[in-house]
Amino acid sequence: MIKEILGDDYFMLHSVSLQANYLVVFAHIRLHPLVTAVESDNIATGFKNMVGNKGAVKISFKLAETSLCFINAHFHSGQD
């Protein structure tokens, strides 16, 4: 649905999910040749650090010589 709204000038670089946490990165097609080192990861911090109802997801990549990292996190409230 997002791709339909953005149109043909954009492509989905990567997506990652962890239960309710979801992250997707789109980029303009002109940037495609400049994108390298795409990585994603997730970490569950819910019940016994195994359940994905709490935690974080990330997508990182290099755009030319610039490193970018996007993180979406949902943690327990009141924790240190």
PDB file of N, CA, C and O in Angstrom:
ATOM      1  N   MET A   1       0.820  -1.186   0.000  1.00  0.00           N
ATOM      2  CA  MET A   1       0.000   0.000   0.000  1.00  0.00           C
ATOM      3  C   MET A   1       0.873   1.263   0.000  1.00  0.00           C
ATOM      4  O   MET A   1       0.586   2.230  -0.706  1.00  0.00           O
ATOM      5  N   ILE A   2       1.936   1.235   0.801  1.00  0.00           N
ATOM      6  CA  ILE A   2       2.845   2.386   0.835  1.00  0.00           C
ATOM      7  C   ILE A   2       3.497   2.573  -0.527  1.00  0.00           C
ATOM      8  O   ILE A   2       3.612   3.696  -1.017  1.00  0.00           O
ATOM      9  N   LYS A   3       3.923   1.475  -1.134  1.00  0.00           N
ATOM     10  CA  LYS A   3       4.549   1.533  -2.458  1.00  0.00           C
ATOM     11  C   LYS A   3       3.606   2.152  -3.480  1.00  0.00           C
ATOM     12  O   LYS A   3       4.039   2.926  -4.334  1.00  0.00           O
ATOM     13  N   GLU A   4       2.336   1.823  -3.401  1.00  0.00           N
ATOM     14  CA  GLU A   4       1.357   2.401  -4.324  1.00  0.00           C
ATOM     15  C   GLU A   4       1.260   3.914  -4.137  1.00  0.00           C
ATOM     16  O   GLU A   4       1.132   4.653  -5.114  1.00  0.00           O
ATOM     17  N   ILE A   5       1.318   4.371  -2.905  1.00  0.00           N
ATOM     18  CA  ILE A   5       1.227   5.808  -2.630  1.00  0.00           C
ATOM     19  C   ILE A   5       2.489   6.530  -3.092  1.00  0.00           C
ATOM     20  O   ILE A   5       2.404   7.617  -3.662  1.00  0.00           O
ATOM     21  N   LEU A   6       3.661   5.935  -2.853  1.00  0.00           N
ATOM     22  CA  LEU A   6       4.920   6.570  -3.254  1.00  0.00           C
ATOM     23  C   LEU A   6       5.113   6.569  -4.759  1.00  0.00           C
ATOM     24  O   LEU A   6       5.693   7.503  -5.312  1.00  0.00           O
ATOM     25  N   GLY A   7       4.637   5.541  -5.418  1.00  0.00           N
ATOM     26  CA  GLY A   7       4.752   5.463  -6.868  1.00  0.00           C
ATOM     27  C   GLY A   7       6.015   4.761  -7.321  1.00  0.00           C
ATOM     28  O   GLY A   7       6.787   4.241  -6.515  1.00  0.00           O
ATOM     29  N   ASP A   8       6.208   4.757  -8.634  1.00  0.00           N
ATOM     30  CA  ASP A   8       7.307   4.020  -9.243  1.00  0.00           C
ATOM     31  C   ASP A   8       8.677   4.647  -9.035  1.00  0.00           C
ATOM     32  O   ASP A   8       9.691   4.018  -9.335  1.00  0.00           O
ATOM     33  N   ASP A   9       8.727   5.884  -8.523  1.00  0.00           N
ATOM     34  CA  ASP A   9      10.015   6.537  -8.302  1.00  0.00           C
ATOM     35  C   ASP A   9      10.710   6.065  -7.032  1.00  0.00           C
ATOM     36  O   ASP A   9      11.833   6.482  -6.752  1.00  0.00           O
ATOM     37  N   TYR A  10      10.057   5.203  -6.261  1.00  0.00           N
ATOM     38  CA  TYR A  10      10.623   4.726  -4.997  1.00  0.00           C
ATOM     39  C   TYR A  10      10.642   3.207  -4.961  1.00  0.00           C
ATOM     40  O   TYR A  10       9.794   2.547  -5.562  1.00  0.00           O
ATOM     41  N   PHE A  11      11.615   2.667  -4.253  1.00  0.00           N
ATOM     42  CA  PHE A  11      11.702   1.220  -4.078  1.00  0.00           C
ATOM     43  C   PHE A  11      11.856   0.920  -2.586  1.00  0.00           C
ATOM     44  O   PHE A  11      12.356   1.742  -1.818  1.00  0.00           O
ATOM     45  N   MET A  12      11.416  -0.269  -2.200  1.00  0.00           N
ATOM     46  CA  MET A  12      11.579  -0.670  -0.811  1.00  0.00           C
ATOM     47  C   MET A  12      12.997  -1.189  -0.630  1.00  0.00           C
ATOM     48  O   MET A  12      13.378  -2.213  -1.198  1.00  0.00           O
ATOM     49  N   LEU A  13      13.760  -0.475   0.158  1.00  0.00           N
ATOM     50  CA  LEU A  13      15.144  -0.850   0.402  1.00  0.00           C
ATOM     51  C   LEU A  13      15.216  -2.112   1.264  1.00  0.00           C
ATOM     52  O   LEU A  13      15.965  -3.039   0.958  1.00  0.00           O
ATOM     53  N   HIS A  14      14.435  -2.138   2.337  1.00  0.00           N
ATOM     54  CA  HIS A  14      14.432  -3.298   3.219  1.00  0.00           C
ATOM     55  C   HIS A  14      13.297  -3.164   4.224  1.00  0.00           C
ATOM     56  O   HIS A  14      12.788  -2.069   4.464  1.00  0.00           O
ATOM     57  N   SER A  15      12.910  -4.293   4.807  1.00  0.00           N
ATOM     58  CA  SER A  15      11.918  -4.269   5.885  1.00  0.00           C
ATOM     59  C   SER A  15      12.295  -5.314   6.926  1.00  0.00           C
ATOM     60  O   SER A  15      12.954  -6.307   6.619  1.00  0.00           O
ATOM     61  N   VAL A  16      11.868  -5.073   8.155  1.00  0.00           N
ATOM     62  CA  VAL A  16      12.136  -5.999   9.257  1.00  0.00           C
ATOM     63  C   VAL A  16      10.973  -5.891  10.235  1.00  0.00           C
ATOM     64  O   VAL A  16      10.393  -4.819  10.408  1.00  0.00           O
ATOM     65  N   SER A  17      10.636  -7.012  10.873  1.00  0.00           N
ATOM     66  CA  SER A  17       9.530  -6.988  11.832  1.00  0.00           C
ATOM     67  C   SER A  17       9.844  -7.858  13.039  1.00  0.00           C
ATOM     68  O   SER A  17      10.659  -8.779  12.975  1.00  0.00           O
ATOM     69  N   LEU A  18       9.184  -7.544  14.123  1.00  0.00           N
ATOM     70  CA  LEU A  18       9.251  -8.310  15.358  1.00  0.00           C
ATOM     71  C   LEU A  18       7.890  -8.162  16.014  1.00  0.00           C
ATOM     72  O   LEU A  18       7.646  -7.196  16.736  1.00  0.00           O
ATOM     73  N   GLN A  19       7.027  -9.090  15.772  1.00  0.00           N
ATOM     74  CA  GLN A  19       5.647  -9.067  16.237  1.00  0.00           C
ATOM     75  C   GLN A  19       4.990  -7.737  15.867  1.00  0.00           C
ATOM     76  O   GLN A  19       4.683  -7.525  14.694  1.00  0.00           O
ATOM     77  N   ALA A  20       4.763  -6.838  16.820  1.00  0.00           N
ATOM     78  CA  ALA A  20       4.073  -5.575  16.532  1.00  0.00           C
ATOM     79  C   ALA A  20       5.016  -4.472  16.068  1.00  0.00           C
ATOM     80  O   ALA A  20       4.552  -3.440  15.583  1.00  0.00           O
ATOM     81  N   ASN A  21       6.317  -4.660  16.203  1.00  0.00           N
ATOM     82  CA  ASN A  21       7.277  -3.666  15.718  1.00  0.00           C
ATOM     83  C   ASN A  21       7.577  -3.946  14.249  1.00  0.00           C
ATOM     84  O   ASN A  21       7.907  -5.071  13.873  1.00  0.00           O
ATOM     85  N   TYR A  22       7.459  -2.919  13.437  1.00  0.00           N
ATOM     86  CA  TYR A  22       7.698  -3.088  12.012  1.00  0.00           C
ATOM     87  C   TYR A  22       8.418  -1.857  11.495  1.00  0.00           C
ATOM     88  O   TYR A  22       8.078  -0.733  11.863  1.00  0.00           O
ATOM     89  N   LEU A  23       9.403  -2.061  10.650  1.00  0.00           N
ATOM     90  CA  LEU A  23      10.167  -0.956  10.093  1.00  0.00           C
ATOM     91  C   LEU A  23      10.407  -1.241   8.622  1.00  0.00           C
ATOM     92  O   LEU A  23      10.819  -2.339   8.249  1.00  0.00           O
ATOM     93  N   VAL A  24      10.145  -0.247   7.797  1.00  0.00           N
ATOM     94  CA  VAL A  24      10.392  -0.381   6.363  1.00  0.00           C
ATOM     95  C   VAL A  24      11.031   0.918   5.876  1.00  0.00           C
ATOM     96  O   VAL A  24      10.610   2.010   6.258  1.00  0.00           O
ATOM     97  N   VAL A  25      12.050   0.785   5.030  1.00  0.00           N
ATOM     98  CA  VAL A  25      12.758   1.947   4.495  1.00  0.00           C
ATOM     99  C   VAL A  25      12.586   1.955   2.980  1.00  0.00           C
ATOM    100  O   VAL A  25      12.870   0.970   2.300  1.00  0.00           O
ATOM    101  N   PHE A  26      12.119   3.077   2.474  1.00  0.00           N
ATOM    102  CA  PHE A  26      11.999   3.296   1.038  1.00  0.00           C
ATOM    103  C   PHE A  26      13.028   4.340   0.618  1.00  0.00           C
ATOM    104  O   PHE A  26      13.407   5.200   1.413  1.00  0.00           O
ATOM    105  N   ALA A  27      13.473   4.263  -0.620  1.00  0.00           N
ATOM    106  CA  ALA A  27      14.419   5.242  -1.157  1.00  0.00           C
ATOM    107  C   ALA A  27      14.047   5.562  -2.602  1.00  0.00           C
ATOM    108  O   ALA A  27      13.402   4.765  -3.283  1.00  0.00           O
ATOM    109  N   HIS A  28      14.460   6.725  -3.049  1.00  0.00           N
ATOM    110  CA  HIS A  28      14.227   7.120  -4.437  1.00  0.00           C
ATOM    111  C   HIS A  28      15.092   6.261  -5.357  1.00  0.00           C
ATOM    112  O   HIS A  28      16.222   5.923  -5.005  1.00  0.00           O
ATOM    113  N   ILE A  29      14.578   5.911  -6.513  1.00  0.00           N
ATOM    114  CA  ILE A  29      15.297   5.002  -7.418  1.00  0.00           C
ATOM    115  C   ILE A  29      16.650   5.563  -7.863  1.00  0.00           C
ATOM    116  O   ILE A  29      17.556   4.792  -8.179  1.00  0.00           O
ATOM    117  N   ARG A  30      16.800   6.878  -7.893  1.00  0.00           N
ATOM    118  CA  ARG A  30      18.091   7.459  -8.278  1.00  0.00           C
ATOM    119  C   ARG A  30      19.184   7.156  -7.249  1.00  0.00           C
ATOM    120  O   ARG A  30      20.371   7.216  -7.570  1.00  0.00           O
ATOM    121  N   LEU A  31      18.789   6.831  -6.013  1.00  0.00           N
ATOM    122  CA  LEU A  31      19.764   6.533  -4.972  1.00  0.00           C
ATOM    123  C   LEU A  31      20.201   5.070  -4.969  1.00  0.00           C
ATOM    124  O   LEU A  31      21.175   4.715  -4.306  1.00  0.00           O
ATOM    125  N   HIS A  32      19.497   4.234  -5.694  1.00  0.00           N
ATOM    126  CA  HIS A  32      19.767   2.794  -5.671  1.00  0.00           C
ATOM    127  C   HIS A  32      21.244   2.444  -5.884  1.00  0.00           C
ATOM    128  O   HIS A  32      21.768   1.609  -5.146  1.00  0.00           O
ATOM    129  N   PRO A  33      21.937   3.043  -6.857  1.00  0.00           N
ATOM    130  CA  PRO A  33      23.353   2.682  -7.056  1.00  0.00           C
ATOM    131  C   PRO A  33      24.254   3.110  -5.896  1.00  0.00           C
ATOM    132  O   PRO A  33      25.371   2.606  -5.776  1.00  0.00           O
ATOM    133  N   LEU A  34      23.799   4.016  -5.052  1.00  0.00           N
ATOM    134  CA  LEU A  34      24.619   4.524  -3.951  1.00  0.00           C
ATOM    135  C   LEU A  34      24.412   3.769  -2.643  1.00  0.00           C
ATOM    136  O   LEU A  34      25.116   4.022  -1.666  1.00  0.00           O
ATOM    137  N   VAL A  35      23.454   2.843  -2.615  1.00  0.00           N
ATOM    138  CA  VAL A  35      23.122   2.116  -1.386  1.00  0.00           C
ATOM    139  C   VAL A  35      23.938   0.828  -1.303  1.00  0.00           C
ATOM    140  O   VAL A  35      23.934   0.017  -2.229  1.00  0.00           O
ATOM    141  N   THR A  36      24.641   0.651  -0.175  1.00  0.00           N
ATOM    142  CA  THR A  36      25.408  -0.566   0.077  1.00  0.00           C
ATOM    143  C   THR A  36      25.250  -0.972   1.541  1.00  0.00           C
ATOM    144  O   THR A  36      24.688  -0.236   2.352  1.00  0.00           O
ATOM    145  N   ALA A  37      25.752  -2.141   1.850  1.00  0.00           N
ATOM    146  CA  ALA A  37      25.851  -2.647   3.232  1.00  0.00           C
ATOM    147  C   ALA A  37      24.523  -2.591   3.989  1.00  0.00           C
ATOM    148  O   ALA A  37      24.475  -2.124   5.127  1.00  0.00           O
ATOM    149  N   VAL A  38      23.460  -3.061   3.366  1.00  0.00           N
ATOM    150  CA  VAL A  38      22.142  -3.073   4.015  1.00  0.00           C
ATOM    151  C   VAL A  38      22.114  -4.209   5.035  1.00  0.00           C
ATOM    152  O   VAL A  38      22.409  -5.359   4.707  1.00  0.00           O
ATOM    153  N   GLU A  39      21.756  -3.875   6.276  1.00  0.00           N
ATOM    154  CA  GLU A  39      21.662  -4.866   7.347  1.00  0.00           C
ATOM    155  C   GLU A  39      20.407  -4.612   8.160  1.00  0.00           C
ATOM    156  O   GLU A  39      19.945  -3.477   8.270  1.00  0.00           O
ATOM    157  N   SER A  40      19.863  -5.667   8.723  1.00  0.00           N
ATOM    158  CA  SER A  40      18.724  -5.512   9.630  1.00  0.00           C
ATOM    159  C   SER A  40      18.910  -6.449  10.805  1.00  0.00           C
ATOM    160  O   SER A  40      19.632  -7.443  10.722  1.00  0.00           O
ATOM    161  N   ASP A  41      18.247  -6.118  11.900  1.00  0.00           N
ATOM    162  CA  ASP A  41      18.325  -6.956  13.087  1.00  0.00           C
ATOM    163  C   ASP A  41      17.109  -6.676  13.953  1.00  0.00           C
ATOM    164  O   ASP A  41      16.434  -5.660  13.786  1.00  0.00           O
ATOM    165  N   ASN A  42      16.840  -7.583  14.876  1.00  0.00           N
ATOM    166  CA  ASN A  42      15.787  -7.360  15.856  1.00  0.00           C
ATOM    167  C   ASN A  42      16.208  -7.988  17.168  1.00  0.00           C
ATOM    168  O   ASN A  42      17.011  -8.920  17.203  1.00  0.00           O
ATOM    169  N   ILE A  43      15.655  -7.463  18.240  1.00  0.00           N
ATOM    170  CA  ILE A  43      15.933  -8.017  19.555  1.00  0.00           C
ATOM    171  C   ILE A  43      14.645  -8.011  20.370  1.00  0.00           C
ATOM    172  O   ILE A  43      13.988  -6.979  20.504  1.00  0.00           O
ATOM    173  N   ALA A  44      14.300  -9.149  20.899  1.00  0.00           N
ATOM    174  CA  ALA A  44      13.103  -9.282  21.724  1.00  0.00           C
ATOM    175  C   ALA A  44      13.472  -9.044  23.185  1.00  0.00           C
ATOM    176  O   ALA A  44      14.442  -9.615  23.685  1.00  0.00           O
ATOM    177  N   THR A  45      12.698  -8.202  23.868  1.00  0.00           N
ATOM    178  CA  THR A  45      12.945  -7.930  25.286  1.00  0.00           C
ATOM    179  C   THR A  45      11.698  -8.169  26.117  1.00  0.00           C
ATOM    180  O   THR A  45      11.602  -7.700  27.251  1.00  0.00           O
ATOM    181  N   GLY A  46      10.750  -8.892  25.559  1.00  0.00           N
ATOM    182  CA  GLY A  46       9.525  -9.220  26.288  1.00  0.00           C
ATOM    183  C   GLY A  46       9.795 -10.295  27.323  1.00  0.00           C
ATOM    184  O   GLY A  46      10.917 -10.406  27.818  1.00  0.00           O
ATOM    185  N   PHE A  47       8.803 -11.079  27.654  1.00  0.00           N
ATOM    186  CA  PHE A  47       8.891 -12.110  28.683  1.00  0.00           C
ATOM    187  C   PHE A  47      10.138 -12.971  28.503  1.00  0.00           C
ATOM    188  O   PHE A  47      10.311 -13.601  27.460  1.00  0.00           O
ATOM    189  N   LYS A  48      11.005 -13.002  29.510  1.00  0.00           N
ATOM    190  CA  LYS A  48      12.268 -13.758  29.515  1.00  0.00           C
ATOM    191  C   LYS A  48      13.166 -13.388  28.331  1.00  0.00           C
ATOM    192  O   LYS A  48      13.956 -14.205  27.859  1.00  0.00           O
ATOM    193  N   ASN A  49      13.032 -12.155  27.864  1.00  0.00           N
ATOM    194  CA  ASN A  49      13.811 -11.659  26.715  1.00  0.00           C
ATOM    195  C   ASN A  49      13.659 -12.537  25.479  1.00  0.00           C
ATOM    196  O   ASN A  49      14.556 -12.605  24.639  1.00  0.00           O
ATOM    197  N   MET A  50      12.518 -13.205  25.376  1.00  0.00           N
ATOM    198  CA  MET A  50      12.286 -14.083  24.234  1.00  0.00           C
ATOM    199  C   MET A  50      11.048 -13.681  23.437  1.00  0.00           C
ATOM    200  O   MET A  50      10.996 -13.906  22.228  1.00  0.00           O
ATOM    201  N   VAL A  51      10.071 -13.100  24.082  1.00  0.00           N
ATOM    202  CA  VAL A  51       8.817 -12.767  23.416  1.00  0.00           C
ATOM    203  C   VAL A  51       8.973 -11.413  22.719  1.00  0.00           C
ATOM    204  O   VAL A  51       9.547 -10.485  23.289  1.00  0.00           O
ATOM    205  N   GLY A  52       8.474 -11.301  21.513  1.00  0.00           N
ATOM    206  CA  GLY A  52       8.652 -10.102  20.705  1.00  0.00           C
ATOM    207  C   GLY A  52       7.629  -9.011  20.936  1.00  0.00           C
ATOM    208  O   GLY A  52       7.547  -8.081  20.133  1.00  0.00           O
ATOM    209  N   ASN A  53       6.841  -9.085  22.008  1.00  0.00           N
ATOM    210  CA  ASN A  53       5.873  -8.014  22.246  1.00  0.00           C
ATOM    211  C   ASN A  53       6.563  -6.727  22.695  1.00  0.00           C
ATOM    212  O   ASN A  53       5.973  -5.649  22.624  1.00  0.00           O
ATOM    213  N   LYS A  54       7.789  -6.833  23.148  1.00  0.00           N
ATOM    214  CA  LYS A  54       8.629  -5.680  23.476  1.00  0.00           C
ATOM    215  C   LYS A  54       9.971  -5.903  22.807  1.00  0.00           C
ATOM    216  O   LYS A  54      10.405  -7.044  22.647  1.00  0.00           O
ATOM    217  N   GLY A  55      10.627  -4.829  22.416  1.00  0.00           N
ATOM    218  CA  GLY A  55      11.930  -4.971  21.783  1.00  0.00           C
ATOM    219  C   GLY A  55      12.177  -3.894  20.751  1.00  0.00           C
ATOM    220  O   GLY A  55      11.586  -2.816  20.804  1.00  0.00           O
ATOM    221  N   ALA A  56      13.054  -4.197  19.814  1.00  0.00           N
ATOM    222  CA  ALA A  56      13.438  -3.206  18.811  1.00  0.00           C
ATOM    223  C   ALA A  56      13.804  -3.886  17.497  1.00  0.00           C
ATOM    224  O   ALA A  56      14.203  -5.049  17.460  1.00  0.00           O
ATOM    225  N   VAL A  57      13.654  -3.124  16.430  1.00  0.00           N
ATOM    226  CA  VAL A  57      14.077  -3.537  15.094  1.00  0.00           C
ATOM    227  C   VAL A  57      14.929  -2.416  14.506  1.00  0.00           C
ATOM    228  O   VAL A  57      14.725  -1.243  14.821  1.00  0.00           O
ATOM    229  N   LYS A  58      15.877  -2.777  13.656  1.00  0.00           N
ATOM    230  CA  LYS A  58      16.716  -1.742  13.036  1.00  0.00           C
ATOM    231  C   LYS A  58      17.077  -2.127  11.611  1.00  0.00           C
ATOM    232  O   LYS A  58      17.196  -3.301  11.263  1.00  0.00           O
ATOM    233  N   ILE A  59      17.247  -1.088  10.804  1.00  0.00           N
ATOM    234  CA  ILE A  59      17.769  -1.220   9.448  1.00  0.00           C
ATOM    235  C   ILE A  59      18.891  -0.204   9.318  1.00  0.00           C
ATOM    236  O   ILE A  59      18.710   0.976   9.621  1.00  0.00           O
ATOM    237  N   SER A  60      20.047  -0.663   8.868  1.00  0.00           N
ATOM    238  CA  SER A  60      21.160   0.249   8.634  1.00  0.00           C
ATOM    239  C   SER A  60      21.703   0.019   7.229  1.00  0.00           C
ATOM    240  O   SER A  60      21.571  -1.068   6.665  1.00  0.00           O
ATOM    241  N   PHE A  61      22.313   1.055   6.678  1.00  0.00           N
ATOM    242  CA  PHE A  61      22.909   0.961   5.355  1.00  0.00           C
ATOM    243  C   PHE A  61      23.811   2.157   5.130  1.00  0.00           C
ATOM    244  O   PHE A  61      23.779   3.135   5.877  1.00  0.00           O
ATOM    245  N   LYS A  62      24.611   2.059   4.090  1.00  0.00           N
ATOM    246  CA  LYS A  62      25.439   3.191   3.686  1.00  0.00           C
ATOM    247  C   LYS A  62      24.823   3.806   2.439  1.00  0.00           C
ATOM    248  O   LYS A  62      24.439   3.097   1.508  1.00  0.00           O
ATOM    249  N   LEU A  63      24.734   5.109   2.429  1.00  0.00           N
ATOM    250  CA  LEU A  63      24.292   5.875   1.268  1.00  0.00           C
ATOM    251  C   LEU A  63      25.489   6.706   0.844  1.00  0.00           C
ATOM    252  O   LEU A  63      25.818   7.709   1.476  1.00  0.00           O
ATOM    253  N   ALA A  64      26.133   6.282  -0.226  1.00  0.00           N
ATOM    254  CA  ALA A  64      27.427   6.833  -0.652  1.00  0.00           C
ATOM    255  C   ALA A  64      28.404   6.630   0.503  1.00  0.00           C
ATOM    256  O   ALA A  64      28.704   5.486   0.844  1.00  0.00           O
ATOM    257  N   GLU A  65      28.906   7.689   1.111  1.00  0.00           N
ATOM    258  CA  GLU A  65      29.861   7.569   2.218  1.00  0.00           C
ATOM    259  C   GLU A  65      29.225   7.853   3.578  1.00  0.00           C
ATOM    260  O   GLU A  65      29.935   8.000   4.573  1.00  0.00           O
ATOM    261  N   THR A  66      27.896   7.932   3.628  1.00  0.00           N
ATOM    262  CA  THR A  66      27.197   8.239   4.872  1.00  0.00           C
ATOM    263  C   THR A  66      26.494   7.000   5.400  1.00  0.00           C
ATOM    264  O   THR A  66      25.750   6.343   4.673  1.00  0.00           O
ATOM    265  N   SER A  67      26.731   6.683   6.664  1.00  0.00           N
ATOM    266  CA  SER A  67      26.057   5.562   7.323  1.00  0.00           C
ATOM    267  C   SER A  67      24.750   6.041   7.937  1.00  0.00           C
ATOM    268  O   SER A  67      24.709   7.071   8.610  1.00  0.00           O
ATOM    269  N   LEU A  68      23.688   5.287   7.700  1.00  0.00           N
ATOM    270  CA  LEU A  68      22.381   5.614   8.256  1.00  0.00           C
ATOM    271  C   LEU A  68      21.852   4.414   9.025  1.00  0.00           C
ATOM    272  O   LEU A  68      22.090   3.267   8.648  1.00  0.00           O
ATOM    273  N   CYS A  69      21.128   4.695  10.113  1.00  0.00           N
ATOM    274  CA  CYS A  69      20.543   3.634  10.919  1.00  0.00           C
ATOM    275  C   CYS A  69      19.174   4.100  11.400  1.00  0.00           C
ATOM    276  O   CYS A  69      19.043   5.182  11.973  1.00  0.00           O
ATOM    277  N   PHE A  70      18.154   3.276  11.162  1.00  0.00           N
ATOM    278  CA  PHE A  70      16.787   3.572  11.593  1.00  0.00           C
ATOM    279  C   PHE A  70      16.374   2.514  12.607  1.00  0.00           C
ATOM    280  O   PHE A  70      16.546   1.317  12.373  1.00  0.00           O
ATOM    281  N   ILE A  71      15.827   2.961  13.732  1.00  0.00           N
ATOM    282  CA  ILE A  71      15.439   2.054  14.814  1.00  0.00           C
ATOM    283  C   ILE A  71      14.000   2.328  15.216  1.00  0.00           C
ATOM    284  O   ILE A  71      13.587   3.481  15.336  1.00  0.00           O
ATOM    285  N   ASN A  72      13.244   1.265  15.423  1.00  0.00           N
ATOM    286  CA  ASN A  72      11.904   1.355  15.979  1.00  0.00           C
ATOM    287  C   ASN A  72      11.896   0.485  17.236  1.00  0.00           C
ATOM    288  O   ASN A  72      12.207  -0.705  17.178  1.00  0.00           O
ATOM    289  N   ALA A  73      11.539   1.085  18.367  1.00  0.00           N
ATOM    290  CA  ALA A  73      11.602   0.348  19.628  1.00  0.00           C
ATOM    291  C   ALA A  73      10.331   0.520  20.441  1.00  0.00           C
ATOM    292  O   ALA A  73       9.700   1.577  20.422  1.00  0.00           O
ATOM    293  N   HIS A  74       9.968  -0.537  21.155  1.00  0.00           N
ATOM    294  CA  HIS A  74       8.820  -0.524  22.078  1.00  0.00           C
ATOM    295  C   HIS A  74       9.259  -1.298  23.316  1.00  0.00           C
ATOM    296  O   HIS A  74       9.311  -2.528  23.309  1.00  0.00           O
ATOM    297  N   PHE A  75       9.578  -0.551  24.391  1.00  0.00           N
ATOM    298  CA  PHE A  75      10.106  -1.163  25.601  1.00  0.00           C
ATOM    299  C   PHE A  75       9.114  -1.062  26.743  1.00  0.00           C
ATOM    300  O   PHE A  75       8.119  -0.343  26.653  1.00  0.00           O
ATOM    301  N   HIS A  76       9.388  -1.784  27.815  1.00  0.00           N
ATOM    302  CA  HIS A  76       8.567  -1.730  29.019  1.00  0.00           C
ATOM    303  C   HIS A  76       8.644  -0.316  29.600  1.00  0.00           C
ATOM    304  O   HIS A  76       9.713   0.294  29.600  1.00  0.00           O
ATOM    305  N   SER A  77       7.537   0.200  30.087  1.00  0.00           N
ATOM    306  CA  SER A  77       7.563   1.522  30.711  1.00  0.00           C
ATOM    307  C   SER A  77       8.165   1.428  32.101  1.00  0.00           C
ATOM    308  O   SER A  77       8.038   0.414  32.786  1.00  0.00           O
ATOM    309  N   GLY A  78       8.823   2.504  32.502  1.00  0.00           N
ATOM    310  CA  GLY A  78       9.377   2.592  33.840  1.00  0.00           C
ATOM    311  C   GLY A  78      10.643   1.787  34.063  1.00  0.00           C
ATOM    312  O   GLY A  78      11.100   1.679  35.201  1.00  0.00           O
ATOM    313  N   GLN A  79      11.218   1.227  33.030  1.00  0.00           N
ATOM    314  CA  GLN A  79      12.451   0.444  33.179  1.00  0.00           C
ATOM    315  C   GLN A  79      13.656   1.362  33.067  1.00  0.00           C
ATOM    316  O   GLN A  79      13.604   2.410  32.423  1.00  0.00           O
ATOM    317  N   ASP A  80      14.744   0.948  33.708  1.00  0.00           N
ATOM    318  CA  ASP A  80      16.000   1.700  33.577  1.00  0.00           C
ATOM    319  C   ASP A  80      16.644   1.292  32.296  1.00  0.00           C
ATOM    320  O   ASP A  80      17.719   1.789  31.960  1.00  0.00           O
TER     321      ASP A  80
END
